[in-house]
């Protein structure tokens, strides 16, 4: 059959390309490298700077105590991310001086500890912006400890008594029926794995979609499409391209899952189960076919890739929603928001992949979303075929929305 020949041609041509090898193995390595490097810099403090704040202390006590506490907190670091210069006095007398230091950017801002801090433990912050809110949490925590110590001394409570009253509780994680505690590495892997599955699904679907769009635009702009259509039908040409580039995406996904399986076995982590692997391919195929219809339809409407990319931006922005909400899905997989979005076809594969990897979905939900995707794929491919048949040979004419609607209704 002609469409199988076209599919094999597209698959064989692309898989032999050096860019397929670079993209398949280079992209994950690049992402991993960036993650490791940025993680190292974040942990080592490289790229950070010391934030200089002032402090007006009306009590004449808590400011110096806070300064000492911060020195102890950052004693083992190469530099302190927070430096506070303490001035004892009344706010009204010192305000203009500190305002001037903030305006000329000598200070990021300044804190004010009121004279009644013992009775009303509140601190005011005057700053140029609110980007340093994490550092203010450090100030709050240290002042709270100092205030507790001060009140304990007033009540004649010893440090031993305080230690009995204030302590941390560790939570040990166990699998159901297990006798050994889970390692922290396993917990982190379980948390990150759903995002990885969703990201790989996203990468495979949109890589195939972009290749499909470029293939149509290249052949259309070079008029090769006219030669092809003189020997094969519209449906064979469209179906062959979709199938060939879909097989390329399946190959790429299979490589990723095999590498993930081997890596998990090496580290003793069972991240990829047969169920997850099977459903991954199901949602990949359905998601790819849905977006393939959209991409090939858009490719048939435009003469240049720039115009086509602008037209496809809205769809791309919608598909990014799961990338933004992945932590929400992992932590609240059965919330009304997540369940509702799971039935929106453009993002269904991505949301469901996270829910499946987390283990928080039902067989009924899987069946319903698969049926929904099948119906959506049918509609997408059918509409794309009508647009492709009519628009693929139109050159130099700006196609309007009413015309597209007429093609679809025909």
MOHU-V55093 format. One record per pair of residues at least 12 apart in sequence whose C-alpha atoms are under 8 Angstrom apart, sorted by the first residue. I is the first residue (numbers start at 1). J is the second residue. If there is no record, write none. Layout:
I|J + I|J
This chain:
2|232 + 2|236 + 2|237 + 2|240 + 3|235 + 3|236 + 3|237 + 3|238 + 3|239 + 3|240 + 3|241 + 4|240 + 5|240 + 6|236 + 6|237 + 6|240 + 6|241 + 6|244 + 7|239 + 7|240 + 7|241 + 7|242 + 7|243 + 7|244 + 7|245 + 8|240 + 8|244 + 9|244 + 10|240 + 10|241 + 10|244 + 10|245 + 11|244 + 11|245 + 11|247 + 11|248 + 14|248 + 15|248 + 24|252 + 48|81 + 49|81 + 50|79 + 50|80 + 50|81 + 50|82 + 50|83 + 51|81 + 51|82 + 51|83 + 51|107 + 51|108 + 52|82 + 52|83 + 52|84 + 52|85 + 52|106 + 52|107 + 52|108 + 52|109 + 53|82 + 53|83 + 53|84 + 53|85 + 53|107 + 53|108 + 53|109 + 53|110 + 53|111 + 54|84 + 54|85 + 54|86 + 54|87 + 54|98 + 54|107 + 54|109 + 54|110 + 54|111 + 55|84 + 55|85 + 55|86 + 55|87 + 55|110 + 55|111 + 55|112 + 55|113 + 56|86 + 56|87 + 56|88 + 56|89 + 56|90 + 56|91 + 56|94 + 56|110 + 56|111 + 56|112 + 56|113 + 57|86 + 57|87 + 57|88 + 57|89 + 57|90 + 57|112 + 57|113 + 57|114 + 57|115 + 58|88 + 58|89 + 58|90 + 58|91 + 58|112 + 58|113 + 58|114 + 58|115 + 59|88 + 59|113 + 59|114 + 59|115 + 59|116 + 59|117 + 60|88 + 60|89 + 62|113 + 62|143 + 62|146 + 63|86 + 63|87 + 63|88 + 63|113 + 64|86 + 65|146 + 66|139 + 66|142 + 66|143 + 66|146 + 67|84 + 67|86 + 69|142 + 70|82 + 70|142 + 82|135 + 91|112 + 98|110 + 102|127 + 102|128 + 103|128 + 108|127 + 108|128 + 109|125 + 109|126 + 109|127 + 109|128 + 110|125 + 110|126 + 110|127 + 111|123 + 111|124 + 111|125 + 111|126 + 112|124 + 112|125 + 118|147 + 186|269 + 189|271 + 190|271 + 190|358 + 191|330 + 193|271 + 193|357 + 194|330 + 194|353 + 194|354 + 194|355 + 194|357 + 194|358 + 195|326 + 195|354 + 197|280 + 197|353 + 197|354 + 197|357 + 198|350 + 198|351 + 198|353 + 198|354 + 199|323 + 200|253 + 200|256 + 201|253 + 201|280 + 201|284 + 201|349 + 201|350 + 202|350 + 204|249 + 204|250 + 204|252 + 204|253 + 204|284 + 205|249 + 205|284 + 205|287 + 205|288 + 205|291 + 206|288 + 206|291 + 207|249 + 208|245 + 208|246 + 208|248 + 208|249 + 208|288 + 208|292 + 209|288 + 209|291 + 209|292 + 209|295 + 210|295 + 211|245 + 212|241 + 212|242 + 212|245 + 212|292 + 212|295 + 212|296 + 213|295 + 213|296 + 213|298 + 213|299 + 214|299 + 214|305 + 216|296 + 216|299 + 216|300 + 217|299 + 217|300 + 217|302 + 217|303 + 217|304 + 217|305 + 220|300 + 220|303 + 220|392 + 220|393 + 221|303 + 221|304 + 225|393 + 226|393 + 234|385 + 234|388 + 234|389 + 235|385 + 238|296 + 238|385 + 238|388 + 242|289 + 242|292 + 246|285 + 246|288 + 246|289 + 250|281 + 250|284 + 250|285 + 257|272 + 257|277 + 260|272 + 276|356 + 276|357 + 279|353 + 280|353 + 283|349 + 283|353 + 283|370 + 284|349 + 286|349 + 286|370 + 286|373 + 286|374 + 286|377 + 287|346 + 287|349 + 287|373 + 289|377 + 289|381 + 290|346 + 290|373 + 290|376 + 290|377 + 290|380 + 290|381 + 291|346 + 291|380 + 292|381 + 293|377 + 293|380 + 293|381 + 293|382 + 293|383 + 293|384 + 293|385 + 294|380 + 294|381 + 294|384 + 295|312 + 296|384 + 296|388 + 297|383 + 297|384 + 297|385 + 297|387 + 297|388 + 298|311 + 298|312 + 300|387 + 300|388 + 300|391 + 300|392 + 301|387 + 301|388 + 301|391 + 301|392 + 301|394 + 301|399 + 303|395 + 303|396 + 318|346 + 318|347 + 319|346 + 319|347 + 321|347 + 322|347 + 322|350 + 322|351 + 326|354 + 329|351 + 329|354 + 329|355 + 330|354 + 330|355 + 330|358 + 333|355 + 333|358 + 333|360 + 333|361 + 334|360 + 334|361 + 338|351 + 342|369 + 343|369 + 343|372 + 345|372 + 345|373 + 345|376 + 348|369 + 348|373 + 352|366 + 383|408 + 386|407 + 386|408 + 387|404 + 387|407 + 387|408 + 390|407
